[in-house]
Amino acid sequence: MNWKVIGILLVFTSLFLTGCMYPSEKLTQNQIPYQDQLQAVQQAVNSFKEENGGILPIKTREADTPIYQKYPIDFKKIAPKYLAEPPGNAFESGGIFQYVLVDVETNPTVKLLDLRMADAIRDINVRIKTNGYPPYKDQLADHVYTLDYNKLGYKQEPYAVSPFSNKNLPFVVTTNAEVYVDYRQDLYQELKKTDKQIITGEDIRNILVESSMFVPAYSLPYIVDPETNEPVFLKN
């Protein structure tokens, strides 16, 4: 038995397995939100703001950009001076989260936007475009419907995994053919827990933001139905 050959084979096997395992481990890390990473970015944002006369390190977006996607952090402005590099779970580092700011006028706060939802929405939009129009199914509000996914070629109904509850959330479509994630399940659960006073007619999505690291990305505004005390879509 040639032990030298066996030794060489074992070395190559070890290197091969290490190479296979590393991307998987790296991918897992890129999918996990870490509070300390969030705090590090928050500190960098605060330092940049203080040293630049109140200016925030954000990318420019159109005025009509949805509120939770409107203020993405520009890591080129804070790294490496205020932060060594973007966190491993940030989109800029190959991660699945976009770091964004909320409450920019009074208390700029760093939160996470889960980009995996965008992939599912993109696929639905491609199928809608191929179909020629959204195959509306059930009406949920004046301008909001479910989709007939069979007509879009789906064998199973697509869903988004909630960053708040890890539950599967459905998608909805508006009369403008825009696809959104439906957060009513999460909002309902949070409404049962929150001590915050809810103002009639006010968008309630902020109760999810205040109690977590995330923002309800790709969402429509919601209010509380005064009769049922349940979340409903805000009418246009």
C-alpha positions in Angstrom: 0.0 0.0 0.0 1.4 3.4 -1.0 0.9 5.6 2.0 2.4 8.6 0.3 -0.2 8.4 -2.4 -3.0 7.9 0.2 -1.7 10.9 2.1 -1.8 13.1 -1.0 -5.3 12.0 -1.7 -6.4 12.8 1.8 -5.0 16.3 1.5 -6.8 16.9 -1.8 -10.0 15.5 -0.3 -9.7 17.8 2.7 -9.1 20.8 0.5 -12.0 19.8 -1.8 -14.4 19.5 1.2 -13.2 22.8 2.7 -13.8 24.5 -0.6 -17.3 23.0 -0.9 -18.2 23.9 2.7 -17.0 27.5 2.7 -19.5 29.0 0.2 -22.3 27.3 2.1 -21.1 28.7 5.4 -20.6 32.1 3.8 -24.1 32.0 2.3 -25.6 31.1 5.7 -23.8 34.1 7.3 -25.1 36.4 4.5 -28.7 35.4 5.3 -28.6 36.1 9.0 -29.4 39.5 10.5 -27.0 40.5 13.3 -27.9 43.2 15.8 -24.2 44.1 16.3 -23.8 44.7 12.6 -26.9 46.9 12.6 -25.5 48.9 15.5 -22.1 49.3 13.8 -23.7 50.7 10.7 -25.9 53.0 12.9 -22.8 54.3 14.6 -21.2 55.0 11.3 -24.3 56.8 10.0 -24.4 58.9 13.1 -20.7 59.8 12.8 -21.0 60.7 9.1 -24.1 62.8 9.9 -22.3 64.7 12.7 -19.2 65.4 10.6 -21.2 66.5 7.5 -23.6 69.0 8.8 -26.6 66.7 9.1 -26.3 65.1 5.7 -27.1 61.4 5.6 -25.0 58.8 3.8 -27.8 57.6 1.5 -28.3 56.9 -2.2 -30.5 59.2 -4.3 -33.9 57.9 -5.1 -36.9 59.3 -6.9 -39.4 61.3 -4.9 -42.2 58.7 -5.4 -40.1 55.8 -4.3 -42.0 53.7 -1.6 -41.0 55.0 1.9 -39.2 51.8 3.1 -37.1 51.6 -0.1 -36.4 55.4 -0.4 -33.3 55.8 1.8 -30.8 53.0 1.1 -27.4 53.5 2.8 -24.5 54.3 0.5 -21.7 52.3 2.0 -19.2 54.1 -0.2 -19.8 57.2 1.9 -19.1 55.6 5.2 -16.5 52.9 4.4 -13.7 52.7 5.3 -13.6 55.9 7.3 -16.5 55.2 9.6 -16.9 51.5 9.0 -14.2 49.1 7.8 -16.5 47.5 5.2 -20.1 46.7 4.6 -21.5 43.9 6.8 -21.3 40.4 5.3 -25.1 40.2 5.1 -25.4 43.5 3.2 -26.2 43.4 -0.5 -22.9 45.1 -1.3 -21.1 42.2 0.2 -23.2 39.5 -1.5 -25.8 39.3 1.3 -29.5 39.3 1.1 -30.2 42.5 3.0 -30.2 46.1 2.0 -29.4 48.5 4.8 -31.9 51.4 4.8 -32.8 54.4 7.0 -36.2 55.2 8.4 -37.4 58.2 10.3 -34.9 60.3 8.4 -36.3 63.7 9.4 -36.2 63.3 13.2 -34.3 60.2 14.2 -32.5 58.4 11.3 -32.5 54.7 12.2 -30.8 51.8 10.4 -33.1 48.9 9.4 -32.9 45.9 7.1 -34.8 45.3 3.9 -35.0 41.6 2.8 -34.2 41.5 -0.9 -35.4 38.0 -1.4 -38.9 39.3 -1.8 -37.9 41.3 -4.8 -36.9 38.2 -6.6 -40.3 36.6 -6.2 -42.1 39.8 -7.2 -39.8 40.1 -10.2 -40.8 36.6 -11.3 -44.5 37.3 -10.9 -44.1 40.6 -12.9 -42.4 38.7 -15.7 -45.3 36.2 -15.9 -47.9 39.0 -15.8 -46.1 40.7 -18.7 -46.1 37.5 -20.6 -49.7 36.9 -19.9 -50.6 40.4 -21.1 -52.4 41.5 -17.9 -52.8 40.5 -14.3 -55.3 37.6 -13.9 -57.3 39.1 -11.0 -59.0 36.6 -8.7 -60.5 37.8 -5.4 -61.0 41.5 -4.5 -59.5 42.4 -1.1 -60.1 46.2 -1.2 -61.1 48.9 -3.7 -57.8 48.6 -5.6 -56.3 45.3 -4.3 -56.8 41.8 -5.5 -55.3 38.3 -5.3 -53.9 36.7 -8.4 -55.0 33.5 -10.2 -51.6 31.9 -10.2 -52.8 29.0 -12.3 -53.2 31.4 -15.2 -49.7 32.6 -14.7 -48.3 29.0 -14.9 -47.6 28.4 -11.3 -48.1 24.9 -9.9 -48.0 26.2 -6.3 -48.9 29.7 -5.0 -45.7 31.8 -4.5 -45.1 33.4 -1.2 -42.7 35.7 0.7 -41.1 34.6 4.0 -41.8 37.3 6.6 -38.7 38.7 8.2 -40.9 39.5 11.2 -42.6 36.2 11.9 -40.9 33.7 9.4 -44.4 32.9 8.2 -45.3 32.6 4.6 -47.0 35.8 3.4 -49.1 36.0 0.2 -48.7 38.5 -2.6 -51.4 40.9 -3.8 -51.8 43.0 -7.0 -53.3 46.4 -7.5 -55.4 47.7 -10.4 -52.2 49.3 -11.6 -50.7 45.8 -12.0 -48.2 46.4 -9.2 -47.4 43.4 -7.0 -46.9 43.8 -3.2 -46.4 41.6 -0.2 -49.4 41.3 2.1 -48.4 41.9 5.7 -51.8 41.7 7.3 -50.9 38.5 9.3 -47.9 40.2 10.8 -49.7 43.4 11.5 -52.6 41.5 13.2 -50.2 39.8 15.5 -48.3 43.0 16.3 -51.5 44.9 17.0 -52.4 42.3 19.7 -49.0 42.9 21.4 -48.4 46.6 21.0 -49.2 49.2 23.7 -48.9 52.0 21.2 -52.0 54.1 20.7 -53.3 53.7 17.1 -54.7 56.8 15.5 -57.7 56.2 13.3 -56.8 56.4 9.6 -53.0 56.4 10.2 -50.7 54.0 8.4 -49.8 51.3 11.0 -46.8 49.7 9.3 -44.5 51.5 11.6 -45.5 49.2 14.5 -43.6 46.4 12.7 -40.6 48.7 12.1 -40.4 49.9 15.7 -40.4 46.3 17.1 -37.8 44.7 14.9 -34.7 45.1 12.8 -36.7 45.1 9.5 -38.9 47.2 7.3 -42.1 45.8 5.6 -40.6 46.0 2.1 -42.8 46.1 -1.0 -45.9 46.8 1.0 -49.0 48.9 0.7 -50.2 51.2 3.5 -52.5 49.7 6.1 -54.9 51.1 8.7 -56.9 49.6 11.5 -60.6 48.9 10.7 -62.5 50.8 13.5 -65.2 48.1 13.5 -63.1 45.0 13.6 -59.8 46.4 15.0 -58.0 44.4 12.3 -55.6 45.7 9.7 -57.0 46.6 6.3 -55.6 48.2 3.2 -55.7 52.0 3.1 -58.1 53.3 0.5 -56.7 55.6 -2.2 
